[in-house]
Amino acid sequence: MEKYPALSLLSLGLANAVTSSFYFSKYLSEKDIHGRDILKGASAYIREYKEDNPQEVFNYVKKSIEITSKLNDYKIEEISDLEKEVISASEEIGSTKSKTLYEPVLQGIDNKIEVILNIKEKNLGSLIAGTLSGIASFCFLLATYISLSGKKPIQR
């Protein structure tokens, strides 16, 4: 390390820059879904529903999805797709009393809610790791510059 200190510092700086990029891209690729509890409640309502009026379930789920969509500024495509499916199923099934018709549809809607709930949330740890790696990268690259320019660091 003493023979080529600038090269060592440069390689450490670049390694930290790559690490920082990895963590920032990981953080930015994750979705921040607000209102997960509302969707969990809708899913539980579907699973526990035992009555003969599926329109109640559709109305409850539509309202839950509507609230969740508003909380997320209508930016999450999976929620928008689910909302369209619930509206379509509600119109097709209507007020049927046949469980053989509406139970599979409700199960499909519940499965899609579970998929949405399993979407990975933004992780603050990725943001912190990316920031710290970026700062370390800057420090190593600054030390490389100082080493190559021959200037002495400021001493007190």
C-alpha positions as CSV (number, residue, x, y, z in Angstrom):
1,M,0.0,0.0,0.0
2,E,2.9,2.4,0.7
3,K,4.4,1.9,-2.7
4,Y,1.3,3.0,-4.6
5,P,-0.9,4.8,-2.1
6,A,-2.8,6.7,-4.8
7,L,-3.8,3.5,-6.6
8,S,-5.0,1.9,-3.3
9,L,-7.0,5.0,-2.4
10,L,-8.4,5.1,-6.0
11,S,-9.5,1.5,-5.9
12,L,-11.1,1.9,-2.5
13,G,-12.9,5.0,-3.8
14,L,-14.2,3.2,-6.9
15,A,-15.3,0.1,-4.9
16,N,-17.3,2.4,-2.6
17,A,-18.8,4.2,-5.6
18,V,-20.0,0.9,-7.0
19,T,-21.4,-0.2,-3.6
20,S,-23.2,3.1,-3.3
21,S,-24.7,2.8,-6.7
22,F,-25.9,-0.7,-5.9
23,Y,-27.6,0.4,-2.7
24,F,-29.2,3.4,-4.3
25,S,-30.5,1.4,-7.2
26,K,-31.9,-1.2,-4.8
27,Y,-33.6,1.6,-2.8
28,L,-35.1,3.3,-5.9
29,S,-36.4,0.0,-7.4
30,E,-38.5,-0.7,-4.3
31,K,-42.1,0.6,-4.0
32,D,-43.5,2.5,-1.1
33,I,-47.1,1.3,-0.7
34,H,-49.2,3.3,1.7
35,G,-52.3,1.7,3.1
36,R,-51.2,-1.9,3.4
37,D,-53.3,-2.3,6.5
38,I,-56.4,-1.4,4.5
39,L,-55.7,-4.0,1.9
40,K,-54.9,-6.6,4.6
41,G,-58.4,-5.8,6.1
42,A,-60.0,-6.3,2.7
43,S,-58.2,-9.6,2.2
44,A,-59.3,-10.8,5.6
45,Y,-62.9,-9.7,4.9
46,I,-62.9,-11.8,1.7
47,R,-61.5,-14.9,3.4
48,E,-64.0,-14.7,6.3
49,Y,-67.1,-13.8,4.3
50,K,-69.8,-16.5,4.7
51,E,-73.0,-14.6,3.6
52,D,-74.9,-15.0,0.3
53,N,-74.5,-11.4,-0.9
54,P,-71.1,-11.0,-2.7
55,Q,-72.0,-7.4,-3.6
56,E,-71.2,-6.5,0.0
57,V,-67.7,-7.9,-0.4
58,F,-67.2,-6.1,-3.8
59,N,-68.3,-2.8,-2.3
60,Y,-66.0,-3.2,0.7
61,V,-63.0,-4.2,-1.5
62,K,-63.7,-1.4,-4.0
63,K,-63.8,1.1,-1.2
64,S,-60.6,-0.3,0.3
65,I,-58.8,-0.2,-3.0
66,E,-60.1,3.3,-3.7
67,I,-58.7,4.6,-0.4
68,T,-55.3,2.8,-1.0
69,S,-55.1,4.2,-4.5
70,K,-55.6,7.7,-3.2
71,L,-53.0,7.2,-0.5
72,N,-50.5,6.2,-3.2
73,D,-51.5,9.0,-5.7
74,Y,-52.7,6.3,-8.2
75,K,-49.1,5.5,-9.0
76,I,-49.1,1.8,-8.3
77,E,-50.1,-0.1,-11.4
78,E,-50.9,-3.4,-9.5
79,I,-53.5,-1.5,-7.4
80,S,-55.1,0.1,-10.5
81,D,-55.3,-3.3,-12.2
82,L,-56.9,-4.8,-9.2
83,E,-59.4,-2.0,-9.0
84,K,-60.4,-2.6,-12.6
85,E,-60.8,-6.3,-12.0
86,V,-63.0,-5.8,-8.9
87,I,-65.2,-3.4,-10.8
88,S,-65.5,-5.8,-13.7
89,A,-66.2,-8.8,-11.4
90,S,-68.8,-6.8,-9.5
91,E,-70.7,-5.9,-12.7
92,E,-70.5,-9.5,-14.1
93,I,-71.5,-11.3,-10.9
94,G,-73.9,-8.6,-9.7
95,S,-76.2,-9.9,-7.0
96,T,-75.9,-13.6,-7.6
97,K,-76.4,-15.9,-4.6
98,S,-74.5,-18.8,-6.1
99,K,-71.3,-19.4,-4.1
100,T,-70.0,-21.6,-6.9
101,L,-69.9,-18.5,-9.1
102,Y,-68.6,-15.8,-6.8
103,E,-66.3,-17.7,-4.4
104,P,-63.6,-18.4,-7.1
105,V,-63.7,-14.8,-8.2
106,L,-63.3,-13.6,-4.6
107,Q,-60.5,-16.0,-4.1
108,G,-58.7,-14.6,-7.2
109,I,-59.1,-11.1,-6.0
110,D,-57.7,-12.1,-2.6
111,N,-54.7,-13.7,-4.3
112,K,-54.0,-10.5,-6.2
113,I,-54.3,-8.5,-2.9
114,E,-51.7,-10.9,-1.4
115,V,-49.4,-10.3,-4.4
116,I,-49.7,-6.5,-3.8
117,L,-49.0,-7.0,-0.1
118,N,-45.9,-9.0,-0.9
119,I,-44.4,-6.2,-3.0
120,K,-41.2,-5.3,-1.2
121,E,-41.3,-1.9,0.5
122,K,-38.5,0.7,0.4
123,N,-35.9,-0.2,2.9
124,L,-34.3,2.7,4.8
125,G,-31.2,0.5,5.4
126,S,-30.5,0.6,1.6
127,L,-30.7,4.3,1.6
128,I,-28.3,4.7,4.6
129,A,-25.8,2.1,3.2
130,G,-25.8,3.9,-0.2
131,T,-25.3,7.3,1.5
132,L,-22.4,6.1,3.7
133,S,-20.8,4.3,0.8
134,G,-21.1,7.5,-1.3
135,I,-19.5,9.5,1.4
136,A,-16.7,7.0,1.8
137,S,-16.2,7.0,-1.9
138,F,-15.9,10.8,-1.9
139,C,-13.3,10.7,0.9
140,F,-11.1,8.1,-0.8
141,L,-11.3,9.9,-4.1
142,L,-10.4,13.2,-2.4
143,A,-7.5,11.5,-0.6
144,T,-6.4,10.1,-4.0
145,Y,-6.4,13.7,-5.5
146,I,-4.4,15.0,-2.6
147,S,-2.0,12.2,-2.9
148,L,-1.5,12.7,-6.6
149,S,-1.3,16.5,-6.4
150,G,1.5,16.4,-3.8
151,K,-0.3,18.8,-1.6
152,K,-0.2,18.3,2.1
153,P,-3.4,18.1,3.9
154,I,-4.3,21.0,6.1
155,Q,-2.7,20.6,9.5
156,R,-3.4,22.5,12.7
